[in-house]
């Protein structure tokens, strides 16, 4: 077995820091792009109230997407905080995750404009599901490849549960969308109690776990 030198450790730390900085930048840009699609209404003064009311679907999808991307960033932050080195496979899985994170403003805009259609709801839900599935794969790979110090089974389970809440809720909403796009969108709010239940039951120290 080859001994690890201080230079090797420093290089590994630099690789981790560069990966985290790049990832944070993509998350920040994705969140910023969410609001760009919301245009200030250009209407007569007397029509402003109705125009702002008409913006409510777009504001809802903006707030929802901001929250979901924020959840994925928190999960990414927790995962990478314990990372001690990176490898080629991790880089590619992380790039795939960031690619879908950067794409989320597009289905967000589609849903904001066509929120009453099944197709828009399915596209949005599928985008969140895919992003979440890759996030879980990233977490499981890091554990499997030994890229962190040894973690307890409870910590691994908690990380998996946290990452799985959003994709599970959105996956369940897809069949609902064919019956009622409105009910499917309301079902997304289940993320809030689901997160609370997981944190209460498994996350005694949710930030440090």
N, C-alpha and C positions, 0 to 999 in steps of 0.2 A: 504494500500500500504506500502510495506517495504521500509524504508529509505535506501539509498545507503550510505555506510560508506567509508571513505578514503581507508580502506583496500580492500573493494570490487572494488573500482575504480582502485587501483594499480594492483590487480589481473587481472582485465579485460584488462588493458594496457599491462601486461606481456603476456597474451594470444594472443593479437593482434600482439605484437612484435615477438613472436615465430612463428606465422603463416606467417607473412611477411618475416621473415628471411628464413624459410623453403622454401617458394614459390620462393623467389629470387634465392636461391641455385639451385632449379630445372630448372628455366629459364636459369641460367648461364651454367649449365651442358648441357642442350639441345642445346644451341647455340654453345658451344665448340665442341660437338659431330658432328656438321654439317661438320666441316672441316676434321674430321678424315677419312671420306670416300673418300676424294680426295687424290689419291696416286701420288707421283712424278713419272713421266714416267721413266722406266728403258730401255732405248733404246740407240742405237749408236748415236754418236754426230751428224751425218748428218741427223738423223731422229728426232732430238729433236724438231725442229720447228713444224713439222707436229703433233708430239705427244702432244705438248702444245695446238695446234689448236683443236685437238680432245678432249681436256679437256673442251672446252668452254661450252658444255651443262651442265657439272657438276658444273662449276663455276657460270653459270647463276642460277641454282637451289639453289646453296649455298647462293648466294647473295639475291635471292628472299626469301628463307626461313629465312635467318638472318633478313631481313626487316620485314617479317610477324610476326615472333616470337617477334621481337623488338616492333612491334605495340601492340601485346597482352600484353607484359610486361608493356608498358606505360599505357595501359588501366587498367591493374591489379594494378599498382602503384597508379593511380588516384583514383581508387575505394577504395583501402584499406587505402589510406591516411586519409580519413574521417571516417574510421571505429572506433567505440568506444567500441565494444564488439563483441564476436563471439558466435555462438551456434553450436549445433551438426550438424544441417542440412548444415550450411555454411561450416563446416569442410569437410563434405563428397562431397559437390559440388566442393569445391576447390581442393580436392584430385582428383576428376574425371577430372577436367580441367588440372591439372598438369600431370596426366597420359597421356593425349593426347598430351600435350606439349612435354613431354619426348619421345613420340613415333614419333614425326615429323621427326627426322633424318632418320628414316627407309623409309618413302615414298619419302623423299628428295633424298636418294641414289637410290631408284628404278627409280625415274624420271630422275636422272642424267645419268643412264646407258641405259634407254629405253625411252628416251624422244620423240621418233618418233612413239610410240605406243599409241593407244587410252586407253588401260587398265592402263598404267602407269600414264597418265594424269588424268584419272578419279580417281584413287586411291589417288593421291596427292591432287586433288581438294576436294575430299570428306573428306580427313583428315583435311584440313584447314576449311572446312565448319563445321564439327563436333566440332572442337576446338572453332570456333567462336560462334556457337550456345550455347555451354556450358558457354562461357564467358558472353554472353548476359543473360543467365539464372542466372548466379552468380550475376550480377549487379542488375537484377530485384528482385532477392530474398532479397538481402541486403536492397533494398529500401522498399520492402513489409514487411520485418520483423522488420523494424525500428532499424537496427544495426548502423545507422549513425544519426547525428543530422538532423533535418528536412531540406530537400533540395528543392529548387524551382523546378517548373515544367520544366523550361527551362534547368536547369542543368541535370535533369533526362533524358530529351529528347536528349540533347547533348551527354550524356554518351551512350545512346542506339544507336544513329546514328554512333558514333565512333566505337562502338563494332560491328556494323552490316555491315560495309563497306566490309571488307575482305570476310566474308562468303557469302555475296550477290554476289560479283564479281566472286568468285570461283564457286558458285552454278550455275551461268549463263554460266560459261565456260564448264560445264559438257556436256550439249547437243552439244555444239560446237565441243567437242573432237571427237564425232562420225563422224563429217563431215571432220574435219581437226585438228589433234593434235597441229600443228604449230600455227594455228589461235587461238586455245583455250589458248595456252601459252602466246601469244601476248596480249590476252584480259586481262590477269592478271595485266598488266601495268596500267589498268584503276584505280587501287587502288590509284595511285598517284594523278590524277586530282580529283577523288572522295573525297579523304581526304582534298585536298586543298579547294574544294567547301564547304564542311561541316565546316571547320575551318573558312573560310571567312564569311560564312553566319550566323553560329550559335555560333562560338567560339571566341568572341571578346577578351576574355582572356583565351585562350585555355588551358594554363597550370594550371591556378588557378581555372578553372571551375570545 
